[in-house]
Amino acid sequence: MDTSTAPARLGLGRDFRLLASGRVTSQLGDQIQFLALPLLVVALTGSTIQAGIVLGAQTITSLAFGLLAGALADRWDRKRTMIACDLGRAALTATIPIAALFGSVPMGLLYAVAVANGLLGTLFGAASTSALPNLVDAEDLTRALGGLGAIENTVRLAGASIAGLVYTLGRTVPFAANAVTFLVSAATLHRIRHSFQQETEARQGAPTPRALLADMREGLAWLWRKPVIRTLALLDAGDALRYGAGYLLIIALAASLDASPTQIGIVFTGAALGALLGNLFAPKLSTRFALGRLAIAMLWVEALTFPFYAIAPTWWLLLVVAFAESVVSPVYNVALDSYRLARTPDRMRGRVTAGIGAVVTGASAIGAVASGSLIAAIGPAALTWALAGWLALLATAATLSGTVRRAE
């Protein structure tokens, strides 16, 4: 008689719920701080340029540190790394309300906190994403990613309202609240029992610069040798150009229709609700359709939907378009992330995740920076048509690519 027992299923049980709780709690704090930070800078300096520079410093830091963060997430114990990142961010963020208690908040402190949060947040994200496949069963990975996406979209929806409310209590209160969310996140991560990585993978200690460079080259080389992941990552980066430009573009289009700030906010809320709906349906659709078909379908839906931004005669039709267009991306993203995480060796996940993230984030940043100049030069409607054409080119390239069509 075979007396062996199958390993217990992890499912989406206690450890996953703790990981999700920690991620969501810290992201809620991040969302509050992201909106409160420029308000504080403007209140202190009266300069929107300074506010943009502070936010840009955090984004640029995250982008520049991405590959190194991935290498460290693969080399160090991920659980300890994530807890250390949370505790570090809690301490750094708390310096802002503490400084206010002693009389003033220097701009240098805000820059330092923004840069440090960019560094630690990037490392936390690389470790968190890489750890997920070790905390759920392979057959539950898609469902876990869809659930996390849905929860995080809900956090983004709530974050703006909460940030405004908390800021009215005091300029530095949002930062105190964010520090608390990091502590809560660290506490939930500490309670997770299952290993965040395969036991043989973690290498503690301070690696040499040469070793880290070798790790990063190894991760990029592995990624380049995987045609499906590489091709879809490049398509994702191309789509991110449009995504980066979309925020300012929608504001400009809505303003041209005499939409009020409240109505513009409702348009973005509609987009967030569309993304939430997409995340809810993503697990079922991802298991029913091949990854390549989802990629091609997403790009064509975006290409055919995007022109309606330019011809929408009212702000509420912009809302309809934003909702419809936002549904498709999460479905594809969940399918792609599930495919990539399941096929990437555990010891490589941080580097591969960070490598793709750097390319996609960089493309999104380029789109965001270029959109302002392009709107001023050719107008929002013309830019909308240009981006629709770009999406059509991406969709055509995906359709003609045998690598994409064969992706399962």
C-alpha positions in Angstrom: 0.0 0.0 0.0 1.2 3.5 -0.9 1.3 5.4 2.4 2.8 8.6 0.9 0.7 11.7 1.2 0.5 14.5 -1.3 1.8 17.8 -0.1 -0.9 20.0 1.4 -2.4 22.5 -1.0 -1.6 26.1 -0.2 -4.6 27.5 -2.1 -5.3 31.2 -1.5 -5.1 30.6 2.2 -3.7 32.3 5.3 -0.2 33.1 3.9 -1.6 34.5 0.7 -4.1 36.6 2.6 -1.4 38.0 4.8 0.8 38.8 1.8 -2.2 40.5 0.1 -3.1 42.4 3.3 0.5 43.7 3.6 0.7 44.8 0.0 -2.6 46.5 0.0 -2.0 48.3 3.3 1.3 49.7 2.2 -0.1 50.6 -1.2 -2.9 52.5 0.4 -0.4 54.5 2.3 1.7 55.0 -0.8 -1.3 56.3 -2.7 -2.2 58.7 0.1 1.4 59.9 0.2 1.7 60.1 -3.6 -1.2 62.6 -3.7 -0.3 64.4 -0.5 3.4 64.9 -1.3 2.9 67.4 -4.2 0.3 69.3 -2.1 2.8 69.6 0.8 5.6 70.8 -1.6 3.3 73.4 -3.1 2.2 74.5 0.3 5.8 75.0 1.4 7.3 76.5 -1.7 4.3 77.7 -3.9 6.0 76.0 -6.8 4.3 73.3 -8.9 7.7 72.8 -10.6 9.3 71.8 -7.3 6.4 69.4 -6.7 7.0 67.8 -10.1 10.7 67.4 -9.4 10.1 65.7 -6.1 7.7 63.2 -7.7 10.1 62.8 -10.6 13.0 62.0 -8.3 11.1 59.1 -6.8 10.1 57.7 -10.3 13.6 58.1 -11.7 15.1 56.4 -8.7 12.7 53.5 -9.1 13.6 53.1 -12.8 17.3 53.4 -12.3 17.4 51.0 -9.3 15.1 48.4 -11.0 17.7 45.8 -12.3 19.8 46.0 -9.1 16.7 45.6 -7.0 15.8 42.4 -8.9 19.3 41.0 -8.4 19.1 41.7 -4.6 15.6 40.2 -4.4 17.0 37.0 -5.9 20.1 37.0 -3.7 18.7 37.9 -0.3 16.0 36.3 1.8 12.8 37.9 0.3 10.8 37.9 3.5 13.5 39.6 5.6 14.1 42.0 2.7 10.5 43.0 2.4 10.1 43.5 6.2 13.3 45.6 6.2 12.0 47.7 3.3 8.8 48.3 5.2 10.5 49.3 8.4 12.9 51.5 6.6 10.1 53.3 4.7 8.2 53.7 8.0 11.1 55.3 9.7 11.9 57.6 6.7 8.3 58.7 6.2 7.9 59.4 9.9 10.6 62.0 9.8 8.3 64.4 7.9 5.7 64.8 10.6 8.4 64.7 13.3 10.2 67.6 11.5 6.9 69.5 11.4 6.6 69.1 15.1 10.0 70.8 15.5 9.0 73.7 13.4 9.6 73.1 9.7 9.9 70.5 7.0 13.0 71.3 4.8 12.8 70.5 1.1 16.0 68.5 1.3 14.2 66.1 3.6 11.3 65.7 1.2 13.8 64.9 -1.6 15.6 62.4 0.6 12.4 60.6 1.6 11.2 60.5 -2.1 14.4 59.0 -3.3 14.7 56.5 -0.4 11.1 55.4 -0.8 11.8 54.9 -4.5 14.7 52.6 -3.7 13.0 50.6 -1.0 9.7 50.5 -2.8 11.3 49.0 -5.9 13.2 46.4 -3.9 10.0 45.5 -2.0 8.0 45.2 -5.2 10.6 42.9 -6.8 10.8 40.6 -3.8 7.0 40.6 -3.4 6.2 39.6 -7.0 9.0 37.0 -7.0 7.7 35.5 -3.8 4.1 35.0 -4.9 4.5 31.7 -6.8 6.0 30.2 -3.6 3.0 31.1 -1.5 0.2 29.7 -3.8 -0.1 26.6 -5.8 0.7 26.8 -9.5 -2.9 26.2 -10.5 -4.0 29.1 -8.2 -1.4 31.6 -9.5 -3.7 33.3 -12.1 -6.5 33.6 -9.5 -4.0 35.1 -7.0 -2.8 37.7 -9.5 -6.3 38.6 -10.5 -7.4 39.0 -6.9 -4.4 41.2 -6.1 -5.1 43.3 -9.1 -8.7 43.8 -8.1 -7.8 44.7 -4.5 -5.1 47.1 -5.6 -7.4 48.8 -8.1 -9.9 49.3 -5.2 -7.1 50.8 -3.2 -6.4 53.3 -6.0 -10.0 54.2 -6.2 -10.2 54.8 -2.4 -6.8 56.4 -2.1 -7.6 59.7 -3.7 -10.7 60.3 -1.5 -8.9 59.2 1.7 -5.8 61.3 0.8 -7.9 64.5 0.5 -9.7 63.8 3.8 -6.5 63.0 5.7 -4.7 66.0 4.3 -7.4 68.3 5.6 -6.5 67.0 9.1 -3.0 68.5 8.7 -0.4 68.7 6.0 1.9 66.0 7.5 -0.9 63.7 8.8 -0.9 61.7 5.5 2.8 60.9 6.1 2.2 59.7 9.6 -0.6 57.5 8.3 1.7 56.1 5.6 4.3 55.3 8.2 1.7 53.3 10.2 0.7 51.4 7.0 4.3 50.3 6.5 4.4 49.0 10.1 1.2 47.1 9.6 2.6 45.6 6.4 5.8 44.5 8.2 3.7 42.9 10.9 1.6 40.9 8.5 4.6 39.7 6.5 6.3 38.5 9.7 3.3 36.2 10.4 3.6 34.4 7.1 4.9 30.8 7.7 5.7 29.5 4.3 9.1 30.2 2.6 9.2 33.2 0.2 11.7 31.3 -2.0 13.2 27.9 -2.5 15.4 27.2 0.5 18.6 26.8 -1.5 18.3 30.1 -3.3 18.8 32.9 -0.7 22.4 34.1 -0.4 22.9 36.4 2.6 25.6 39.0 3.0 26.8 41.9 1.0 27.5 40.9 -2.6 30.4 42.5 -4.5 29.6 44.9 -7.4 31.1 42.4 -9.8 28.8 39.7 -8.5 25.7 41.9 -8.8 26.7 42.9 -12.4 27.0 39.2 -13.2 23.6 38.5 -11.7 22.0 41.2 -13.7 23.6 40.1 -16.9 22.5 36.5 -16.2 18.9 37.6 -15.7 18.8 39.7 -18.9 20.5 36.9 -20.9 17.9 34.5 -19.7 15.1 36.9 -20.6 16.5 37.4 -24.1 16.7 33.7 -24.7 12.9 33.3 -24.1 11.2 34.6 -27.3 7.7 34.6 -26.0 8.4 36.5 -22.8 10.8 38.8 -24.6 8.4 39.6 -27.5 5.4 40.2 -25.2 7.5 42.4 -22.9 8.5 44.6 -25.9 4.8 44.8 -26.9 3.9 45.7 -23.4 6.5 48.4 -23.4 5.0 49.8 -26.7 1.6 49.8 -25.1 3.0 51.6 -22.0 4.0 54.5 -24.2 0.3 55.1 -24.8 -0.5 54.5 -21.1 2.0 57.0 -20.0 0.6 59.6 -22.3 -3.0 58.8 -21.5 -3.2 60.6 -18.1 -2.4 64.1 -19.4 -4.2 63.4 -22.7 -7.5 62.6 -21.0 -7.2 65.7 -18.9 -6.6 67.8 -22.0 -9.5 66.2 -23.9 -11.9 66.7 -20.9 -10.8 70.3 -20.5 -11.5 70.9 -24.2 -15.0 69.8 -23.4 -15.3 72.2 -20.5 -15.3 69.4 -18.0 -15.0 70.5 -14.4 -12.2 69.0 -12.1 -14.9 66.9 -10.5 -16.0 65.5 -13.8 -12.4 64.8 -14.8 -12.0 62.9 -11.6 -15.1 60.9 -12.4 -13.6 59.9 -15.8 -10.5 58.5 -14.1 -12.8 56.8 -11.5 -14.5 55.1 -14.5 -11.2 53.9 -15.8 -10.3 52.5 -12.4 -13.6 50.7 -12.3 -13.0 49.2 -15.7 -9.6 48.0 -14.6 -11.3 46.5 -11.5 -13.8 44.6 -13.6 -11.0 43.4 -15.9 -9.1 42.0 -12.9 -12.2 40.2 -11.7 -12.7 38.4 -15.0 -9.0 37.9 -15.7 -8.5 34.5 -14.0 -11.4 32.8 -15.9 -10.5 34.4 -19.3 -6.8 33.6 -18.8 -7.4 29.9 -18.3 -9.9 29.8 -21.2 -7.9 31.5 -23.9 -4.2 31.2 -25.0 -1.9 34.1 -24.0 -1.1 35.0 -27.6 -4.8 35.4 -28.4 -5.3 37.6 -25.4 -2.4 39.8 -26.4 -3.6 40.2 -29.9 -7.2 40.8 -28.8 -6.1 43.4 -26.2 -4.1 45.4 -28.6 -6.8 45.4 -31.3 -9.5 46.4 -28.8 -7.3 49.3 -27.6 -6.5 50.3 -31.1 -10.2 50.4 -32.2 -11.4 52.0 -28.9 -8.8 54.7 -28.6 -10.1 56.9 -31.5 -13.4 57.4 -29.6 -11.5 59.6 -27.2 -11.0 62.1 -30.0 -14.6 62.2 -31.2 -16.4 62.0 -27.9 -18.6 65.1 -27.8 -19.2 65.1 -24.0 -17.2 64.3 -20.9 -19.5 61.5 -19.9 -18.8 59.7 -23.2 -15.1 60.1 -22.4 -16.0 58.2 -19.2 -17.6 55.4 -21.2 -14.5 55.1 -23.4 -12.2 55.2 -20.5 -14.2 52.4 -18.7 -14.3 50.2 -21.8 -10.7 50.6 -22.7 -9.5 49.9 -19.2 -11.2 46.5 -19.0 -9.0 44.7 -21.4 -5.5 45.5 -20.1 -5.8 43.7 -16.7 -7.0 40.5 -18.4 -3.8 40.4 -20.5 -1.5 41.5 -17.7 -2.7 38.8 -15.4 -2.3 36.2 -18.1 1.2 37.5 -19.0 2.4 37.7 -15.3 1.1 34.2 -14.6 2.8 32.8 -17.7 6.1 34.6 -16.8 6.2 33.8 -13.1 5.3 30.1 -13.7 8.1 29.7 -16.3 10.9 31.7 -14.6 13.1 29.8 -12.2 12.7 31.0 -8.7 16.3 32.2 -8.5 15.7 34.4 -11.6 12.3 35.9 -10.8 13.5 39.1 -9.2 15.8 39.9 -12.1 13.3 39.0 -14.8 10.5 40.9 -13.1 12.7 44.0 -12.6 14.1 43.8 -16.1 10.7 43.9 -17.7 9.5 46.4 -15.2 12.3 48.8 -16.0 11.6 48.6 -19.8 7.8 49.1 -19.3 8.2 51.8 -16.7 10.8 53.6 -18.8 8.4 53.5 -21.8 5.5 54.8 -19.7 7.7 57.7 -18.4 8.7 58.6 -21.9 5.1 58.7 -22.9 4.2 60.9 -19.9 7.0 63.3 -20.5 6.4 63.6 -24.3 2.7 64.0 -24.0 2.8 67.5 -22.6 4.9 68.8 -25.5 2.9 66.9 -28.1 -0.4 68.2 -26.8 0.9 71.7 -27.0 2.3 71.2 -30.5 -0.5 69.3 -32.3 -3.4 69.3 -29.8 -5.0 66.5 -27.9 -7.3 65.2 -30.7 -4.4 64.8 -33.1 -2.3 63.1 -30.5 -5.2 60.7 -29.8 -5.3 59.7 -33.5 -1.5 59.3 -33.5 -1.6 57.0 -30.5 -4.5 55.0 -32.1 -2.3 54.5 -35.1 0.6 53.4 -32.9 -1.7 50.9 -31.2 -2.8 49.6 -34.6 0.9 49.1 -35.6 1.5 47.1 -32.4 -1.7 45.0 -32.9 -0.6 44.3 -36.5 2.9 43.3 -35.4 1.4 41.0 -32.7 -1.0 39.4 -35.3 1.9 38.8 -37.7 4.2 37.4 -35.1 4.3 33.6 -35.0 5.9 33.8 -31.6 2.9 35.7 -30.2 0.3 33.6 -32.0 1.8 30.4 -30.7 2.1 31.6 -27.1 0.0 29.4 -24.8 
